[in-house]
Amino acid sequence: METKTVLVILFAAVVSLLLVLLQYYFRVRKRDKTTLLLSFLRFLGVFGILLLLINPKFSSTIYTVEQPNLVILVDNSTSVAAYDSTIQQIRTTIDDSQELTDRFKVNSYGFGADIGVLDSLTFKEKQTDITKSLEVLSQVYARKKTAVLLISDGNQTIGEDYSFYKTKENLSIYPVTVGDTTNYEDLSVGSINTNTYAFLDNQFPAETFISYQGRGEAVATVTITMDNKIVHSERLRFSKKSNSKNIKTLIKAGSVGKKEIKVNITQLPSERNTANNRRETIIEVIDEKTKIGLVSEILHPDLGALKKAIETNEQRNVQIIQPSTVNTDLEDIDLFILYEPNAAFNNIFQFAEKKKANLLIVTGTNTDFNYLNSAQNNFKIEGGYPNQEVFGVLNKGFSKYDITNFDLENFPPLNSDAGPLNFNVPYETLLGTKIKGLDMNAPLFSLFETDDRKIALLVGEGIWKWRLQSFRNYGDFTNFDAFVGNLFRYLYSNKTKDRLNLDYNSRYEGNSAAYITATFFDEAYRFNPNAQLTITVTNESTNKSNTSPMVLKNGYFEADLTNLVAGNYRFTVNVKDENISESGTFVISNFDIEKQFVSSNDDKMKLLAENTGGAHHYASNYENLLSELISYGDYVPTQKSTENVVSLIDFKILLALIVFAFAMEWLIRKYNGLI
């Protein structure tokens, strides 16, 4: 405490004493023990008030020695597993060095895809992200002088390129490259780009890149197999300049099911790493052929035109059938075209309604409108009108699907004897009607949805002439066929609402995260976050199963399957207290991207050192680096002083003492009649 503060406190005591003497002793003749007690209480109260005003403080200085940080950042991925003894030796040397621990505050971290405090090295991380680890350290040690000792082979599999990373001035990186830095000849297969699904009897594309590392020339053969059958083979030539080849091919999906696609490149005579000479993926071939029943009692060119246009998509198959066809032959049909229906169509109408099948109804001069009106309640068409030519007018505001590419220019009229059309349900006009140049504001082609069904209505025959006119206009049938294709894509796209929906991949590479997500809805089709979902995963080779709960995330449930070993799996997701479940299969491949590298990447490690103010070393001379760090002038302990200022008094206690002193004085004076 300062001398000035002590003098002020003494002055306050003197002032308090003078005030007491003035009140109780100056010109007061009668003095007794009560006067002495009152004097003490008055002195205590006044002196306490003055102390509150003075608020004396004292300070203490603490001296500490702050060491710079030495961060040991060790690559814990499988790519450096072969050099574990070297890495352990470096760590042991650092831990046993008294000079380092005297000069630095040493902290150790391990990293793969993420960074963490290093307890022990396992070398089991399947991915390496050096940049992410450096960014975390730059934030943690942002305000202190820090040297980062990066021990790695320099091979990074994910994240931004670390060789261009730059740190702040107080943090420098000293890379130590472990492993063999010799450049060997090597061929590697890149990831296979293909569809997740393919349709039966269709061709699907497959693409990959073959990379060559070496300084000479090399010749190799690449083969692509599906279910162990060669579907593509190609001989390739590489050189130092031409070191990458793009392989593209089309593969025919000949059968339904999951198909394993493998890409292999032959081994070079001097090649050391052959683990990267092959790559695999899976594609699922599905049979989603739409079977369409074209029902007609008459022969008409429209039937052939519709069949040709619809079947331009190989996934659609049209069968021309009679109205008298028995129900057993109708079971496989997905949707129906009712061409000029009459009373003979009664069984077809009933079957389609019971099956909830979608319809395209085409009317013409042979249509029985009285029967058509009685067979359904969605619309009414007046009959008894003469046959006349009707032209189509494209509705540019049509919103069910995109029709902007359809062109009606110079299209001939259709024939129709239909009268006014009245709908009992909401509908949308695809084509309007024009008769003798007058727009009738009536639909020629309309679509509507009712009772979970989609129905299209065309009131006119002769659509075959439109297909011919399309050929005259453009030299092919694409304009008309695309128009019909879009119509049937809409009619077939019934999206049934499932309460439990799964999202997963058919194949997960061994180095990537494997997740299965699920959404579950209540009976009103609102997401139910309170549901309890469990997943049972079974390894098909060992037949061992494991059941675990799925974790609720932000609007979905998730199961993490990353820790599963490579193999084929089947799984089932169940909802507790509900008779609802969904199943599937997936494959976890034995692919390890960390094993795709032939040698260590010391070039990038050197560039990192240059960009961060550090120095690059190899594992063979790491002791030189440690000696440099010990002798380097920038990394020395610094002494810091901390001044701690503390108030001498406790305000609450002193205030209570003041109140007590004045209160007791007042009570004693009151008792003795001095007030």
C-alpha positions in Angstrom: 0.0 0.0 0.0 1.3 3.5 -0.9 2.5 5.9 1.8 0.0 8.5 0.6 -2.9 6.1 1.3 -1.6 5.4 4.8 -1.3 9.1 5.7 -4.9 9.7 4.4 -6.1 6.9 6.7 -4.3 8.4 9.7 -5.8 11.8 8.9 -9.3 10.2 8.8 -8.7 8.6 12.2 -7.6 12.0 13.6 -10.7 13.7 12.2 -12.9 11.0 13.6 -11.3 11.4 17.1 -11.7 15.2 17.0 -15.4 14.9 16.2 -15.8 12.6 19.1 -14.0 14.8 21.5 -16.0 17.8 20.3 -19.3 16.1 21.0 -18.6 14.2 24.2 -15.8 15.9 26.0 -15.6 19.6 25.0 -17.6 21.7 27.6 -19.2 18.5 29.0 -18.8 18.3 32.8 -20.4 15.0 33.6 -18.4 12.0 32.2 -18.9 8.3 33.0 -18.5 4.9 31.5 -21.5 5.5 29.2 -19.7 8.5 27.7 -16.7 6.4 26.9 -18.9 3.8 25.2 -20.7 6.4 23.2 -17.4 8.0 22.2 -16.1 4.7 20.9 -19.3 4.0 18.8 -19.3 7.5 17.4 -15.6 7.2 16.4 -16.3 3.8 14.8 -19.1 5.1 12.7 -17.4 8.3 11.5 -14.1 6.5 10.8 -16.0 3.8 8.9 -17.7 6.4 6.7 -14.4 8.1 5.9 -12.8 4.7 5.1 -15.6 4.1 2.6 -14.8 7.4 0.9 -11.1 6.8 0.9 -11.4 3.2 -0.3 -7.8 2.2 0.3 -6.2 -0.4 -2.0 -3.0 -2.4 -2.0 -1.3 -4.1 -5.0 1.0 -7.1 -5.4 3.2 -8.0 -8.4 3.6 -11.6 -9.6 6.4 -12.6 -11.9 6.0 -15.6 -14.3 8.1 -17.1 -17.0 6.2 -17.8 -20.2 7.5 -20.5 -22.6 6.9 -20.5 -26.4 4.7 -23.3 -27.7 6.1 -26.3 -29.5 3.2 -28.2 -31.1 3.9 -31.7 -32.4 1.4 -32.5 -35.2 1.6 -36.1 -36.2 0.0 -37.8 -39.3 -2.1 -40.7 -37.9 -3.4 -42.0 -41.2 -2.8 -45.5 -42.8 -0.4 -44.0 -45.4 2.4 -43.6 -42.8 1.8 -46.9 -41.0 4.9 -48.4 -42.6 7.0 -45.7 -40.9 5.6 -46.0 -37.4 8.9 -46.8 -35.8 10.5 -43.7 -37.3 7.6 -41.5 -36.0 7.7 -43.1 -32.6 11.5 -42.5 -32.4 11.0 -38.8 -33.2 8.4 -38.5 -30.5 10.5 -40.3 -27.9 13.5 -38.0 -28.6 11.3 -34.9 -28.1 9.8 -36.3 -24.9 13.2 -37.2 -23.5 14.8 -33.9 -24.4 15.2 -31.8 -21.2 16.5 -28.8 -23.3 13.2 -28.8 -25.3 11.0 -29.0 -22.3 13.0 -26.2 -20.5 12.6 -23.9 -23.5 9.2 -24.9 -24.9 5.7 -25.8 -23.7 5.2 -29.0 -25.7 1.8 -30.2 -26.8 1.1 -33.1 -29.1 -1.8 -33.6 -31.6 -2.7 -36.4 -34.1 -4.7 -35.8 -37.2 -6.5 -37.6 -40.0 -9.7 -36.1 -41.4 -9.9 -34.2 -38.0 -7.4 -33.2 -35.4 -7.3 -34.3 -31.8 -5.1 -34.5 -28.7 -2.5 -37.2 -29.2 -2.8 -40.0 -26.7 -1.5 -42.8 -28.8 -0.7 -43.4 -32.5 -2.9 -46.0 -34.2 -2.3 -45.1 -37.9 -5.9 -46.1 -38.8 -7.3 -42.8 -40.1 -8.7 -43.4 -43.6 -8.3 -39.8 -44.8 -5.9 -36.9 -44.3 -6.7 -33.2 -44.2 -3.5 -31.3 -43.3 -5.0 -27.8 -44.0 -7.8 -28.3 -41.6 -5.4 -29.3 -38.8 -3.2 -26.2 -39.4 -6.2 -23.9 -39.4 -7.4 -25.3 -36.0 -3.9 -24.8 -34.5 -3.6 -21.2 -35.9 -6.8 -20.4 -34.0 -5.8 -22.1 -30.7 -2.4 -20.6 -30.6 -3.3 -17.2 -32.2 -1.7 -15.0 -29.5 1.4 -16.9 -28.5 4.7 -17.6 -30.2 4.4 -21.1 -31.6 6.4 -23.5 -33.6 4.5 -26.4 -35.3 6.5 -29.6 -36.0 4.5 -31.4 -38.7 5.4 -35.0 -39.1 3.8 -36.5 -42.2 4.4 -38.1 -45.6 2.8 -35.0 -47.2 0.1 -36.9 -48.9 -3.3 -35.3 -48.5 -6.6 -36.9 -49.6 -9.2 -34.3 -48.7 -9.4 -30.6 -48.1 -7.7 -27.5 -49.5 -4.1 -27.8 -50.9 -1.9 -27.2 -47.8 1.2 -26.2 -49.7 -0.2 -22.7 -50.3 -1.3 -22.3 -46.6 -0.1 -19.2 -44.8 -0.1 -18.6 -41.1 0.2 -15.5 -38.9 3.6 -14.1 -37.9 3.7 -15.7 -34.5 3.2 -19.2 -35.9 5.7 -21.1 -38.0 5.6 -24.6 -39.4 8.5 -27.0 -39.6 7.6 -30.0 -41.8 9.4 -33.3 -41.3 8.8 -35.6 -44.3 8.8 -39.3 -43.5 8.8 -42.1 -46.0 10.4 -42.8 -49.3 10.5 -39.7 -51.6 11.8 -41.6 -54.7 9.6 -41.2 -57.8 8.6 -44.6 -59.0 6.6 -45.5 -62.1 3.0 -45.9 -61.2 -0.4 -46.3 -62.9 -3.6 -45.5 -60.9 -7.3 -45.6 -61.6 -9.4 -42.6 -60.6 -12.9 -42.7 -59.3 -15.6 -44.2 -61.6 -18.3 -41.8 -62.7 -21.6 -43.5 -63.5 -25.3 -43.4 -62.7 -26.7 -44.6 -59.5 -29.4 -46.5 -61.4 -29.8 -47.8 -65.0 -32.9 -49.0 -66.8 -33.1 -52.5 -68.1 -32.0 -53.0 -71.7 -30.7 -49.4 -71.8 -27.1 -48.3 -72.1 -25.6 -46.2 -69.3 -22.3 -44.2 -69.4 -19.2 -45.1 -67.4 -16.2 -42.8 -67.1 -12.8 -42.8 -65.3 -9.3 -41.4 -65.6 -6.1 -43.4 -65.7 -3.0 -41.5 -64.4 0.6 -42.2 -65.0 3.5 -41.1 -62.7 6.9 -41.5 -64.3 9.5 -39.9 -66.5 9.6 -42.5 -69.3 7.0 -44.0 -71.6 4.6 -46.8 -70.6 2.0 -49.0 -72.3 -0.8 -50.6 -70.4 -4.3 -52.1 -71.1 -7.4 -51.0 -69.2 -10.4 -53.3 -68.9 -13.9 -52.6 -67.6 -15.9 -55.5 -66.4 -19.4 -55.8 -65.2 -20.3 -59.0 -63.2 -16.8 -60.4 -64.2 -17.6 -60.0 -67.9 -15.4 -57.7 -70.0 -17.5 -54.8 -71.4 -14.7 -52.6 -72.6 -10.9 -52.9 -73.2 -8.5 -50.4 -74.4 -4.7 -50.2 -74.9 -3.1 -46.9 -73.6 0.2 -45.2 -74.1 1.6 -42.8 -71.5 4.6 -40.4 -71.2 5.8 -37.7 -68.9 3.7 -35.1 -70.9 0.8 -37.3 -71.7 0.2 -38.7 -68.2 -3.6 -38.9 -68.0 -6.2 -40.6 -70.1 -9.9 -40.2 -70.0 -11.8 -43.5 -70.5 -15.4 -43.3 -71.6 -17.8 -46.1 -72.6 -21.4 -47.1 -72.8 -22.5 -50.3 -71.0 -25.7 -52.2 -71.7 -27.9 -53.1 -68.7 -28.9 -56.6 -69.6 -30.4 -57.9 -66.4 -32.1 -56.6 -63.2 -30.1 -56.2 -60.0 -27.0 -54.6 -58.5 -24.1 -54.9 -60.8 -20.4 -54.5 -59.8 -18.3 -52.5 -62.2 -14.5 -52.9 -62.0 -11.8 -50.9 -63.8 -8.4 -52.6 -64.0 -5.1 -51.3 -65.5 -2.3 -53.8 -66.1 0.8 -53.6 -63.9 4.1 -52.0 -65.2 7.2 -54.1 -64.8 8.8 -51.7 -62.3 5.6 -50.7 -60.5 5.7 -51.1 -56.7 2.2 -50.0 -55.7 -0.6 -52.1 -57.4 -3.3 -51.3 -54.9 -4.3 -48.3 -57.0 -4.5 -50.3 -60.3 -8.1 -51.1 -59.8 -11.3 -49.4 -58.7 -14.9 -50.6 -58.2 -18.4 -49.2 -58.0 -21.9 -50.5 -58.1 -24.9 -49.6 -60.3 -28.4 -50.9 -59.8 -30.3 -52.0 -62.9 -34.1 -51.6 -62.5 -37.0 -52.6 -64.7 -39.4 -49.7 -64.7 -41.0 -50.4 -68.0 -44.4 -48.7 -68.2 -47.1 -51.0 -69.7 -49.8 -49.1 -71.4 -53.0 -50.6 -72.6 -54.4 -48.9 -75.8 -58.1 -50.0 -75.8 -60.0 -49.6 -79.0 -62.9 -51.3 -80.8 -62.0 -49.8 -84.1 -59.0 -49.6 -86.4 -57.7 -46.1 -86.8 -54.3 -44.5 -87.9 -54.3 -42.7 -84.5 -53.5 -46.1 -82.8 -50.3 -46.5 -84.7 -49.3 -42.9 -84.3 -49.8 -43.1 -80.5 -48.0 -46.4 -80.2 -45.0 -45.1 -82.2 -44.7 -41.9 -80.3 -45.0 -43.5 -76.8 -42.5 -46.3 -77.6 -39.8 -43.9 -78.6 -38.9 -44.2 -74.9 -37.8 -47.8 -74.6 -39.1 -47.9 -71.0 -42.7 -47.8 -72.3 -44.5 -50.6 -74.0 -47.9 -50.2 -75.6 -50.3 -53.1 -76.1 -53.4 -52.6 -78.4 -56.2 -54.6 -76.8 -59.9 -55.1 -77.2 -62.5 -53.8 -74.7 -63.5 -57.4 -74.1 -60.1 -58.4 -72.7 -60.4 -60.3 -69.5 -59.2 -58.8 -66.2 -56.4 -61.3 -65.7 -54.8 -59.9 -68.9 -55.1 -56.4 -67.6 -53.3 -56.8 -64.3 -49.9 -55.9 -65.6 -51.1 -52.7 -67.3 -50.1 -49.5 -65.6 -52.3 -47.0 -67.4 -54.9 -47.1 -70.1 -55.7 -45.2 -73.3 -59.4 -45.4 -74.0 -59.8 -44.6 -77.7 -63.4 -43.6 -78.6 -65.1 -45.5 -75.7 -68.6 -46.9 -75.9 -70.7 -49.4 -73.8 -68.3 -52.2 -74.7 -65.7 -50.4 -72.5 -67.7 -50.8 -69.3 -65.5 -53.6 -67.9 -62.3 -51.6 -68.7 -63.7 -48.5 -66.9 -64.6 -50.5 -63.8 -61.2 -52.3 -63.7 -59.3 -49.0 -64.1 -61.3 -47.3 -61.4 -60.8 -50.2 -59.0 -57.0 -50.3 -59.7 -56.8 -46.5 -59.5 -55.1 -46.5 -62.9 -54.6 -43.3 -64.8 -56.3 -42.7 -68.1 -56.1 -40.9 -71.4 -59.5 -40.7 -73.0 -59.7 -39.8 -76.7 -63.2 -39.1 -78.2 -64.2 -39.0 -81.9 -67.0 -39.6 -84.3 -67.4 -43.2 -83.0 -67.7 -42.3 -79.3 -70.9 -43.0 -77.3 -71.2 -39.8 -75.3 -74.2 -41.0 -73.4 -72.3 -44.0 -72.1 -69.1 -41.9 -71.4 -71.2 -39.4 -69.4 -72.7 -42.3 -67.3 -69.4 -44.2 -66.8 -67.9 -41.3 -64.8 -68.9 -38.1 -62.9 -65.9 -35.9 -63.7 -67.3 -34.2 -66.9 -70.2 -34.2 -69.3 -70.1 -33.9 -73.1 -73.2 -33.0 -75.0 -73.8 -35.3 -78.1 -75.8 -34.9 -81.3 -73.6 -32.3 -82.9 -72.3 -32.5 -86.5 -68.8 -33.5 -87.3 -66.5 -30.5 -87.7 -62.8 -29.6 -87.9 -61.2 -28.3 -84.7 -57.8 -26.7 -84.4 -55.6 -26.8 -81.3 -54.4 -23.6 -79.5 -51.5 -24.0 -77.1 -52.2 -22.8 -73.6 -48.9 -20.9 -72.7 -50.0 -20.7 -69.1 -50.2 -24.5 -68.7 -48.4 -25.5 -65.4 -48.6 -29.3 -65.1 -45.3 -29.8 -66.9 -43.1 -28.0 -69.4 -44.6 -27.6 -73.0 -42.5 -24.7 -74.1 -40.7 -26.8 -76.8 -44.0 -28.0 -78.4 -44.8 -26.2 -81.7 -48.3 -26.4 -83.2 -47.4 -24.4 -86.3 -49.3 -25.5 -89.5 -50.8 -28.4 -87.6 -54.0 -29.7 -89.4 -57.4 -29.8 -87.6 -58.8 -32.8 -85.7 -62.3 -34.2 -86.3 -64.9 -33.9 -83.5 -68.6 -34.2 -83.1 -68.5 -33.3 -79.4 -70.7 -30.6 -78.1 -70.1 -28.3 -75.1 -67.8 -29.8 -72.4 -68.7 -29.2 -68.7 -66.3 -30.2 -65.9 -67.4 -31.2 -62.4 -63.8 -31.1 -61.1 -61.0 -28.6 -61.3 -59.1 -29.0 -64.6 -56.3 -27.4 -66.6 -56.4 -26.8 -70.3 -53.4 -28.0 -72.3 -54.9 -27.1 -75.8 -57.7 -24.8 -76.4 -60.2 -25.1 -79.3 -60.5 -23.0 -82.4 -63.2 -23.6 -85.0 -63.2 -21.7 -88.4 -60.7 -19.2 -87.0 -62.8 -18.4 -83.9 -61.4 -19.2 -80.4 -64.2 -21.1 -78.6 -62.7 -20.7 -75.1 -63.2 -24.4 -74.7 -60.7 -27.2 -74.0 -59.6 -29.5 -76.8 -57.0 -31.3 -74.6 -57.4 -31.0 -70.8 -56.0 -32.7 -67.7 -57.4 -33.1 -64.2 -56.8 -35.1 -61.0 -59.4 -36.8 -58.9 -59.4 -39.6 -56.3 -55.6 -40.0 -56.5 -55.9 -40.5 -60.2 -54.7 -38.5 -63.2 -56.9 -38.3 -66.3 -56.3 -36.6 -69.7 -59.1 -35.9 -72.1 -58.7 -35.2 -75.9 -62.0 -34.4 -77.7 -60.9 -35.0 -81.3 -59.6 -37.8 -83.5 -56.9 -37.6 -86.3 -53.9 -37.0 -84.1 -51.9 -39.1 -86.6 -51.9 -36.1 -88.9 -50.1 -34.0 -86.2 -47.2 -36.5 -86.1 -46.9 -36.3 -89.9 -46.9 -32.5 -89.9 -44.2 -32.6 -87.2 -42.1 -34.5 -89.7 -42.8 -32.1 -92.4 -41.8 -29.1 -90.2 -38.6 -30.5 -88.7 -37.6 -33.5 -90.7 -38.3 -35.9 -87.8 -41.0 -36.8 -85.3 -39.2 -35.4 -82.3 -41.6 -32.4 -81.7 -44.7 -34.6 -81.6 -43.1 -37.5 -79.8 -41.6 -35.3 -77.1 -45.1 -33.8 -76.6 -46.6 -37.3 -76.1 -43.7 -38.4 -74.0 -44.1 -35.5 -71.5 -47.8 -36.3 -71.3 -47.2 -39.9 -70.4 -44.4 -39.1 -68.0 -46.9 -36.9 -66.2 -49.6 -39.5 -66.2 -47.3 -42.2 -64.9 -45.6 -40.1 -62.2 -47.9 -41.0 -59.3 -45.9 -40.2 -56.2 -47.3 -42.4 -53.5 -46.7 -41.1 -50.0 -44.8 -43.5 -47.8 -44.7 -42.7 -44.1 -41.2 -44.1 -43.8 -38.6 -43.1 -46.4 -34.9 -44.0 -46.6 -32.0 -42.4 -48.2 -28.7 -44.3 -48.7 -26.1 -45.3 -51.2 -25.7 -48.8 -52.7 -21.9 -48.6 -52.2 -19.7 -46.8 -49.8 -15.9 -46.7 -50.2 -14.0 -47.9 -47.2 -12.4 -44.5 -46.6 -15.7 -42.5 -46.7 -18.4 -42.0 -44.1 -21.4 -44.3 -44.4 -24.7 -42.9 -43.3 -28.3 -44.1 -43.7 -31.0 -41.4 -43.2 -34.7 -41.8 -42.7 -37.8 -39.6 -42.4 -41.0 -40.8 -40.7 -44.3 -39.1 -41.0 -47.5 -39.4 -38.9 -50.8 -40.3 -40.4 -51.3 -36.7 -41.4 -47.9 -36.8 -43.2 -46.2 -34.5 -40.9 -42.7 -35.3 -39.8 -42.8 -37.0 -36.4 -39.7 -36.2 -34.3 -40.9 -38.3 -31.4 -40.8 -41.6 -33.3 -38.3 -44.2 -32.2 -36.5 -45.8 -35.2 -34.1 -48.7 -35.0 -31.9 -50.1 -37.7 -30.7 -53.8 -37.9 -27.6 -54.3 -40.0 -26.6 -57.8 -41.0 -23.2 -58.8 -42.5 -24.2 -61.3 -45.3 -20.9 -63.2 -45.1 -20.9 -63.8 -41.3 -24.7 -63.4 -40.8 -24.0 -61.4 -37.7 -26.6 -58.7 -36.9 -26.4 -55.5 -34.9 -29.4 -53.4 -33.8 -29.1 -49.8 -32.8 -31.3 -46.7 -32.5 -31.3 -44.0 -35.2 -30.3 -40.6 -34.0 -32.7 -37.6 -34.5 -31.0 -34.8 -36.5 -32.5 -31.6 -37.9 -35.6 -33.0 -39.6 -34.4 -36.6 -40.1 -33.1 -39.7 -38.4 -29.5 -40.9 -39.0 -27.5 -44.1 -38.5 -23.7 -43.9 -38.7 -22.2 -47.1 -40.2 -18.7 -45.7 -40.7 -17.1 -48.3 -38.4 -18.4 -51.3 -40.3 -15.7 -53.5 -42.0 -15.7 -54.0 -45.7 -18.4 -56.4 -47.0 -22.0 -56.9 -48.2 -24.8 -55.8 -45.8 -28.5 -55.9 -45.6 -30.5 -53.7 -43.2 -34.0 -53.1 -42.0 -35.4 -49.9 -40.4 -38.3 -50.4 -38.0 -40.6 -47.9 -36.3 -41.4 -48.7 -32.6 -45.1 -49.4 -31.9 -45.8 -49.2 -35.6 -46.1 -52.0 -38.1 -43.9 -50.1 -40.6 -40.4 -51.1 -41.8 -38.2 -50.6 -44.9 -35.2 -52.7 -46.0 -32.3 -52.4 -48.3 -28.8 -53.5 -49.1 -25.4 -51.8 -49.5 -21.7 -52.6 -49.9 -18.7 -51.2 -48.1 -15.7 -51.6 -50.4 -12.2 -52.5 -49.2 -10.9 -49.3 -50.9 -8.3 -47.2 -49.0 -7.4 -44.0 -50.7 -4.4 -43.6 -48.3 -2.8 -46.6 -50.0 -3.0 -45.1 -53.5 0.2 -43.1 -53.0 3.6 -44.4 -54.2 5.9 -42.1 -52.4 6.0 -39.2 -50.0 5.3 -35.7 -51.2 8.3 -33.7 -50.0 7.8 -30.9 -52.7 4.6 -29.7 -51.0 6.1 -30.0 -47.6 9.0 -27.7 -48.7 6.6 -25.2 -50.1 4.6 -25.2 -46.9 7.7 -24.4 -44.9 8.6 -21.5 -47.2 5.1 -20.0 -47.0 5.0 -20.2 -43.2 8.5 -19.0 -42.2 9.6 -22.5 -41.1 12.2 -25.0 -42.4 11.8 -28.4 -44.1 13.6 -31.5 -42.8 13.6 -35.2 -43.5 13.1 -37.8 -40.9 16.7 -38.9 -41.3 18.0 -35.5 -40.0 15.2 -34.5 -37.6 17.8 -34.0 -34.8 19.2 -31.0 -36.7 15.8 -29.4 -36.6 15.5 -30.0 -32.8 18.9 -28.4 -32.3 17.9 -25.4 -34.4 14.7 -24.9 -32.4 16.7 -25.0 -29.2 19.2 -22.4 -30.4 16.9 -20.3 -32.4 16.6 -16.8 -30.9 13.0 -16.3 -31.7 11.9 -19.1 -29.3 13.1 -18.0 -25.8 11.2 -17.9 -22.6 10.0 -14.5 -21.5 9.3 -13.1 -18.1 6.0 -11.4 -17.5 4.8 -9.4 -14.5 1.2 -9.3 -13.3 0.0 -6.6 -10.9 -2.9 -7.6 -8.7 -4.8 -4.6 -7.1 -7.1 -5.5 -4.2 -9.3 -3.4 -2.1 -8.3 -3.2 1.6 -11.8 -3.2 3.0 -14.9 -5.3 2.5 -17.7 -2.8 1.7 -20.5 -5.0 3.0 -18.8 -5.7 6.3 -17.8 -2.1 6.9 -21.2 -0.8 6.0 -22.8 -3.2 8.4 -20.3 -2.1 11.1 -21.2 1.6 10.5 -24.9 0.9 10.8 -24.4 -1.1 13.9 -22.3 1.6 15.6 -24.7 4.5 14.9 -27.7 2.3 15.9 -26.2 1.3 19.2 -25.2 4.9 19.9 -28.7 6.1 19.3 -30.3 3.3 21.5 -27.9 4.0 24.4 -28.6 7.7 24.2 -32.3 7.1 24.0 -32.1 4.8 27.1 -30.2 7.3 29.1 -32.4 10.2 28.2 -29.7 12.0 26.3 -31.9 12.7 23.2 
